[in-house]
Amino acid sequence: MFSPTKEIFKQYTDPEQFDRIVDKDSVSEMWRDSVTAYPDVVAIEDDGKRYTYADIEADVSRLRTVIKSDDDKSLRVGVYCPNSYDFVRAFLAVTTLGYTAVILPAQLDQMTVFGCTMKYALDAIIYHPSLSENTAIVASKRPDVALISSDTQGNTMSEMVFPSGDTPCVIMFTGGTTGKSKGALLSNAAVMQGTVNGCYGYQDVFNQRYLLILPLSHVFGLIRNLTTSLYTGSTLFICRNNKDMFRDIAMFRPTILVAVPALAEMALNLSKKFKKNMLGDSLKAIICGAAPVPPYLIKEYKKEFDIMLLPGYGLTESANLVSGNPAYLTKPESVGLMYPNQEYKIVDGELLLKGRNMMSGYVGEEEDGVYDKDGFFRTGDLVRIDEEGFLYITGRIKEIIVLPSGENISPAELEVKFLELSLIQDAQVYEDVTENGVHILALEVVPRMPEIARLGIENVGQHLTVELEKINNTLPTFQRVSRIIIRDSDFERTPSMKIKRYKKC
């Protein structure tokens, strides 16, 4: 059992800024301190408008008046808005009253919104006007649930409430370790720990310029993109449409981008194609996660544009951030050092976690097997940690392939081997069956076509097969793939841009 401290990150951060990274008990405490320290700084840019920290607090205080309960009852309030200033205002109004914000993704239809209203016992829903039709069933069947348009303004202002750290703060959807969608309940302390963890591992932390392209209904977008930005007195530009991302980047000139690997790959390919840094000359760091980060991207961004691409690891259940990699160049395969205020242990290769950042539990779900006898959360991730404390993900328990020989195969561990080839963008290892009924390992890969074109490779399939076989032949016999398929299109992906794995045979 191990308990990391924040001191392991000190060498990677400006000393004066490192001393300013302090824990907060609640969103209210964080927000009060940011408004006090940065009243005239622009906090949000959205839809052509700029809002300072003081402007936002004035707006938020009027919305608090609209939603607060007269009998001091602690409410659960759905936040049903797309990425927008309205989302930010609603989220802050709910959480700074000490209530629980239930984040409802904007793509939910009206039946699902009604289902969530029932399952999570919502007292109110703050909805964006563009989504008003999707609240119709709630209005019809649950008139006791207050429906509040996100542009509503109260006539008076209401002060913040300062809840304790263990007070529920937010419920977020997650696939969990079983793949079934569940609501993970995060306390104020958990959200704040995730927020502060986003400050460790790089030099310049405060007063940055963030671009928001991830959905705020995803924990990576909400915590690493929004709340860490607000905690650090930074400015967040909300990109309403990802098709406009490069236009927005050119105009806003962000210094930090929070992104998934697939988006970072696309931006790199376009930058090489047009011989211009599409992410702007002001960008210093890309915080990359939610899916495995290819070492190729880390090296290329540093070589081509002197941009740090910092990989990390986290879960919805851990308020997003478990580890982050400040030694991204020397250990590009690692997801980094473990963040403070959490305990971890490795049992039979699986990472188990306990700490301030961990969820209070799943709402309305059975939790058999989620925790061990000592209260540690079972992540379902197979890991190893090197002698310097850097974490490596080697697979998922539920993805383990058991061959007829009895050997256990971790697809992710094998995929990393093949992804060392710079011509491969993505890979998937899976169990397949031959016409004769023999179970084998198969490999499908997505070529990195811009790199292949740059090298002038003509017979792509033949060239890649030869190179992949070279790697294959270095593996133990039981780990070698028997079939290699070169794809001409990307894999199907989840909303968080992870590859959808094929079902086991």
Secondary structure, 3 states (H helix, E strand, C coil): CECCCHHHHHHHCCHHHHHCCCCCCCHHHHHHHHHHHCCCCEEEEECCEEEEHHHHHHHHHHHHHHHCCCCCCCCEEEEECCCCHHHHHHHHHHHCCCCEEEECCCCCCHHHHHHHHHHCCCCEEEECHHHHHHHHHHHHHCCCCEEEECCCCCCCCCCCCCCCCCCEEEEEEECCCCCCCEEEEEEHHHHHHHHHHCCCCCCCCCCCEEEECCCCCCHHHHHHHHHHHHHCCCEEEECCCHHHHHHHHHHHCCCEEEECHHHHHHHHHHHHHHCCCCCCCCCCEEEECCCCCCHHHHHHHHHHHCCEEEEEECCHHHCCCCEECCCCCCCCCCCEEECCCEEEEEECCEEEEEECCCCCEECCCCCCCCECCCCCEEEEEEEEECCCCEEEEEEEHHHCEECCCCCEECHHHHHHHHHCCCCEEEEEEEEEECCCCCEEEEEEEEECHHHHHHHCCCCHHHHHHHHHHHHHCCCCHHHCCCEEEECCCCCCECCCCCECCCCCC
